[in-house]
Amino acid sequence: MKKIFKASTALPAAISMTLSMTAMADIKIGVGAPLTGPNAAFGEQIWRGAEQAAKDINAKGGVNGQQIVLVKGDDACEPKQAVAAANQLVDSAKVVAVIGHYCSSSTIPASEIYDEAQIVTITPASSAPSITERGLAGVFRMAGRDDQQGQVAADYIARNLKAKTVAVIHDKDTFGQGVADTTKASLKAEGVETVLYEGLTRGEKDFNAVVTKIRSSKADAVYFGGCHPEAGPLVRQMREQGVTIPFVTTDCTVTDQLVTTAGGKKYTDGVLMTFYPDPRNLDTGKAVVKEFRDAGYEPESYTLFSYASLQALAAAFSAIGGTDGNKASEWLKSHSVDTVLGNKSWNAKGDLKESPYVMYKWDADGKFGQL
């Protein structure tokens, strides 16, 4: 946000009103996501999911006779920009709810702002336990938690890969280091020794020094807590240096951009990652998946999680007959909602009562499938 635009000619840099919605819509809902930067692929998924949900809900009459309008809040997965985007969504755009954010490091500070404004927010992707452990009444998530994801990864490494030692690498981010730490703890409980625990810097591309440490550790497997912009180069440099041990990572790599950042499918072949059972295969979302595909868009990863988040907000607002954030939050904690992901319900913290993780594997064709 380096330039200042005249109010008569442009909106603030971090937000812009979608042109696909009518300007006369009554209910403004923010979409906080990395619409620019290395994680923009996930931001597009979140935006696309919310956009399609709004179109479908509006086509059926909207919410309490009012139409939904979406407002973009670009956080670039940077905490400071997330704070700026959140303030603009609240103060300038006057949103009544927010779908977002993607990175936990963005969701945590942004949700403080939404909570103060008594605005209900649902993150479709952020998994840091602290998001829902702070006692913020209006914070929910449509995804699972790091401790759940870490346990599944640890179980697979110990029981399926039969690893006795592991190198745990993370990107020093709230999500990446958080999920690495929970996985490390779960691995210890499984009897797997962590022989290397190392952080790398987000945005860097040369990880040869880290690879050298991995090779020297003689680990049976590598676990990486982070996202595809760093996972791709890391696994490529491992393979280029002859380190062929299993590479296990997170749901922050569930995008074909992993192949791109790795420099080709030969480097991602065999990479393992945790995610939820493919939401595109659920009966509850087949009609919506068809809508996306008919429009030429493949709703991978978090697209349907964002769609479901808007469904939950719309259900709460319809039930309470308004957009009061406190009332909507109370309603969500005592009711379930039918979504494209199935029937969802939340506990008093705002966590899903059920959130399963499974293991996926990338193949030689640059595709991933559930094991």
C-alpha positions in Angstrom: 0.0 0.0 0.0 2.5 2.6 -1.2 0.2 4.9 -3.1 -2.7 7.0 -2.0 -5.6 7.2 -4.4 -8.3 9.9 -4.5 -11.6 8.5 -3.0 -13.4 9.6 -6.1 -11.4 7.5 -8.4 -10.4 4.3 -6.5 -10.9 2.2 -3.4 -8.2 1.6 -0.8 -5.4 -0.6 -2.2 -6.0 -3.5 0.1 -9.7 -3.9 -0.8 -11.8 -3.7 -3.9 -15.5 -4.3 -4.5 -16.1 -7.2 -6.8 -17.6 -6.2 -10.1 -19.5 -9.5 -10.3 -22.0 -8.4 -7.7 -24.6 -5.7 -7.8 -23.6 -2.4 -6.2 -27.0 -2.3 -4.5 -26.4 -5.4 -2.5 -27.3 -5.1 1.2 -25.0 -7.5 3.1 -21.3 -6.9 2.8 -19.0 -9.8 3.6 -15.2 -9.5 3.5 -12.9 -12.1 2.0 -9.5 -11.9 3.6 -6.9 -13.9 1.6 -3.5 -13.7 -0.1 -4.6 -12.4 -3.5 -1.1 -11.4 -4.3 2.3 -12.9 -3.3 3.7 -16.5 -3.2 0.4 -18.0 -1.8 -1.9 -16.2 -4.3 -3.0 -19.6 -5.7 -4.7 -20.3 -2.3 -6.2 -16.8 -2.3 -7.8 -17.4 -5.6 -9.3 -20.6 -4.3 -10.8 -18.8 -1.3 -12.1 -16.0 -3.5 -13.6 -18.3 -6.1 -15.3 -20.4 -3.5 -16.9 -17.4 -1.7 -17.8 -15.8 -5.1 -19.7 -18.8 -6.3 -21.5 -19.3 -3.0 -22.6 -15.7 -3.1 -23.9 -16.0 -6.6 -25.8 -19.2 -5.7 -27.3 -17.8 -2.5 -28.3 -14.5 -4.2 -29.9 -16.4 -7.1 -32.2 -18.0 -4.5 -33.2 -14.8 -3.0 -30.2 -13.9 -0.8 -30.3 -13.7 3.0 -33.5 -12.4 4.6 -34.4 -10.8 1.2 -31.1 -9.1 1.0 -28.3 -9.7 -1.5 -24.7 -10.5 -0.6 -21.8 -8.4 -1.8 -18.2 -9.6 -1.3 -15.3 -7.3 -0.6 -11.7 -8.4 -1.2 -9.1 -7.9 1.6 -5.6 -8.8 0.2 -3.3 -9.8 3.0 -0.5 -11.4 0.9 0.0 -13.8 3.8 1.8 -10.9 5.6 0.7 -10.1 9.2 1.1 -6.3 8.8 -0.9 -6.3 5.6 -3.5 -8.5 7.1 -4.0 -5.9 9.9 -4.3 -3.1 7.3 -6.8 -5.2 5.2 -8.8 -6.0 8.3 -9.1 -2.4 9.4 -10.2 -1.4 5.9 -12.8 -4.1 5.7 -14.2 -3.0 9.1 -13.8 0.8 8.9 -14.1 1.5 5.2 -16.1 -1.3 3.7 -18.3 -1.8 6.8 -18.5 -5.6 6.4 -20.7 -7.6 8.7 -18.7 -10.8 8.5 -15.4 -12.1 7.1 -14.3 -15.3 5.4 -10.6 -15.5 6.1 -7.8 -15.6 6.4 -5.5 -18.3 4.8 -2.2 -18.1 6.7 -2.5 -18.5 10.4 0.0 -15.6 10.9 -2.5 -13.4 9.1 -5.7 -14.8 10.7 -4.4 -14.3 14.3 -3.9 -10.4 14.2 -6.8 -9.8 11.8 -9.2 -11.7 14.0 -8.4 -9.5 16.9 -9.7 -6.5 14.9 -12.9 -8.4 13.8 -13.5 -9.5 17.4 -13.3 -5.9 18.7 -15.8 -4.9 16.0 -18.1 -7.8 17.0 -17.9 -9.2 13.5 -18.1 -12.9 13.1 -15.4 -14.5 11.0 -14.7 -18.0 9.6 -11.3 -19.0 8.3 -11.6 -21.7 5.6 -7.9 -22.8 6.1 -6.0 -21.5 9.1 -5.1 -24.3 11.5 -3.0 -22.8 14.3 -4.6 -23.9 17.6 -4.1 -20.5 19.1 -6.7 -19.1 16.7 -9.5 -20.6 18.7 -7.8 -20.9 22.0 -7.9 -17.1 22.8 -11.5 -17.0 23.8 -12.6 -14.7 20.9 -16.4 -15.2 20.7 -16.8 -14.6 17.0 -13.9 -16.7 15.5 -14.6 -20.0 13.8 -12.9 -22.2 11.3 -14.0 -24.5 8.5 -10.7 -26.4 8.7 -8.9 -28.5 11.2 -6.1 -27.8 13.6 -2.3 -28.3 13.5 -2.4 -30.8 16.4 -4.9 -32.9 14.4 -2.8 -32.7 11.2 0.4 -33.3 13.0 -0.9 -36.5 14.6 -1.9 -38.0 11.3 1.5 -37.2 9.7 3.3 -38.7 12.7 1.2 -41.8 12.6 2.0 -42.3 8.9 5.7 -41.7 9.3 6.0 -44.1 12.2 3.5 -46.9 11.1 3.6 -46.8 7.3 7.1 -45.5 6.5 8.5 -47.4 9.5 10.9 -44.5 10.1 13.0 -44.5 13.3 14.5 -41.1 12.8 13.2 -37.9 11.1 14.5 -34.5 10.1 11.9 -31.8 11.0 12.2 -28.6 8.9 9.9 -25.6 9.2 9.5 -22.1 7.6 9.5 -20.2 10.9 5.9 -19.0 10.2 3.1 -19.4 12.7 1.6 -22.2 10.7 4.7 -23.9 9.5 6.6 -24.0 12.7 3.4 -24.7 14.7 2.5 -27.8 12.7 6.1 -28.9 12.7 6.2 -28.7 16.5 3.0 -30.7 16.9 4.2 -33.3 14.5 7.5 -33.5 16.3 5.8 -34.0 19.6 3.5 -36.7 18.1 6.5 -38.4 16.5 8.2 -38.6 19.9 5.1 -40.3 21.4 5.3 -42.8 18.5 9.0 -43.5 19.4 10.5 -41.7 16.4 13.6 -39.6 17.2 14.0 -36.1 15.7 17.6 -36.0 14.7 17.4 -32.6 13.0 15.2 -29.6 13.8 15.9 -26.7 11.5 14.1 -23.5 10.3 14.5 -21.9 6.9 13.4 -18.5 5.7 10.2 -17.9 3.7 10.9 -16.4 0.3 14.4 -17.9 0.0 15.1 -20.5 -2.8 18.6 -21.8 -1.9 18.2 -24.5 0.7 21.4 -26.5 -0.1 22.8 -25.8 3.3 19.7 -27.3 4.9 19.9 -30.3 2.5 23.5 -30.9 3.6 22.3 -31.0 7.2 19.5 -33.4 6.3 22.0 -35.7 4.6 24.4 -35.6 7.5 21.6 -36.4 10.0 21.0 -39.8 8.3 17.3 -39.3 9.0 14.9 -42.0 7.6 12.4 -39.3 6.5 11.9 -35.5 6.3 8.9 -33.7 7.6 8.5 -30.1 6.3 6.1 -27.6 8.0 5.4 -25.0 5.4 3.9 -24.1 2.1 4.6 -24.9 -1.6 6.8 -21.8 -2.4 9.5 -23.3 -0.1 8.5 -27.0 -0.2 9.1 -27.2 -4.0 12.7 -25.9 -4.0 13.5 -27.9 -0.9 12.4 -31.2 -2.3 14.1 -30.5 -5.6 17.4 -29.7 -4.0 17.2 -32.8 -1.9 16.7 -35.0 -5.0 19.4 -33.1 -6.9 21.8 -33.9 -4.0 20.8 -37.5 -4.0 18.7 -37.4 -0.8 15.9 -39.8 -1.7 14.3 -40.4 1.7 10.5 -39.8 2.0 9.4 -36.2 2.0 6.2 -35.5 4.1 4.5 -32.1 4.3 1.3 -30.2 5.0 -2.0 -29.1 3.4 -0.3 -25.9 2.4 1.1 -27.8 -0.6 -2.3 -29.0 -2.0 -2.0 -27.1 -5.3 -0.5 -27.8 -8.7 1.8 -24.9 -7.9 3.9 -27.3 -5.9 5.1 -28.9 -9.2 5.8 -25.5 -10.6 7.9 -24.3 -7.6 9.7 -27.7 -7.6 10.7 -27.3 -11.2 8.9 -30.3 -12.5 6.9 -33.4 -11.7 9.9 -35.6 -11.4 10.8 -33.8 -8.2 7.4 -34.0 -6.6 6.9 -37.7 -7.5 6.4 -39.5 -4.2 5.9 -36.4 -2.0 3.4 -37.1 0.8 1.1 -34.5 2.3 -1.8 -34.3 4.8 -5.2 -32.9 3.8 -8.9 -33.7 4.2 -10.7 -36.4 2.2 -11.1 -34.8 -1.3 -14.2 -32.5 -0.9 -14.8 -32.7 -4.6 -15.9 -36.4 -4.2 -18.6 -35.7 -1.6 -22.2 -36.1 -2.6 -23.1 -32.9 -0.9 -20.9 -30.8 -3.2 -21.3 -32.6 -6.6 -23.7 -30.0 -8.0 -21.4 -27.1 -7.0 -18.3 -28.9 -8.3 -20.1 -29.3 -11.6 -20.9 -25.6 -11.7 -17.2 -24.8 -11.3 -16.1 -27.3 -13.9 -18.7 -26.2 -16.4 -17.2 -22.7 -16.0 -13.7 -24.0 -16.7 -12.4 -23.9 -13.1 -11.2 -26.8 -11.1 -12.3 -26.3 -7.4 -9.2 -27.8 -5.8 -8.0 -27.5 -2.2 -9.8 -24.7 -0.3 -12.3 -23.6 -2.9 -15.2 -25.6 -1.3 -14.0 -24.8 2.2 -14.6 -21.1 1.4 -17.9 -21.9 -0.3 -19.0 -23.7 2.9 -17.9 -20.8 5.1 -20.2 -18.5 3.3 -23.0 -21.1 3.6 -22.5 -21.1 7.3 -22.6 -17.3 7.6 -25.7 -17.1 5.5 -27.4 -19.8 7.5 -26.7 -18.0 10.8 -27.8 -14.6 9.5 -31.0 -16.2 8.1 -31.8 -17.9 11.4 -31.3 -14.7 13.5 -33.1 -12.5 11.0 -30.2 -10.0 10.8 -26.4 -9.6 10.8 -25.6 -9.1 14.5 -22.2 -10.7 15.0 -22.7 -11.8 18.6 -26.1 -13.4 17.8 -24.7 -15.1 14.7 -21.8 -16.5 16.8 -24.1 -17.9 19.5 -26.3 -19.5 16.8 -23.4 -21.2 15.1 -22.2 -22.7 18.4 -25.5 -24.3 19.0 -26.6 -25.4 15.6 -25.3 -27.4 12.7 -25.2 -26.3 9.0 -25.6 -28.3 5.8 -22.8 -27.3 3.5 -21.0 -28.6 0.4 -18.6 -30.3 2.8 -21.5 -32.1 4.6 -23.1 -31.2 7.9 -20.9 -29.0 10.1 -21.1 -28.0 13.7 -18.8 -26.1 16.1 -17.8 -26.3 19.7 -17.7 -23.4 22.2 -14.2 -22.4 20.9 -15.3 -22.2 17.3 -13.5 -25.4 16.2 -15.3 -28.0 14.1 -16.5 -30.9 16.2 -15.2 -33.3 13.6 -12.3 -32.6 11.3 -10.6 -35.7 9.7 -7.2 -35.6 8.0 -5.8 -38.2 5.6 -2.6 -38.7 3.6 -2.1 -37.9 -0.1 0.7 -38.8 -2.5 2.0 -37.0 -5.6 2.7 -39.3 -8.6 4.9 -39.3 -11.6 2.3 -37.4 -13.7 2.3 -34.4 -11.3 -1.0 -35.3 -9.8 -1.9 -36.2 -6.2 -4.3 -38.8 -4.8 -5.6 -39.9 -1.5 -3.9 -43.0 -0.1 
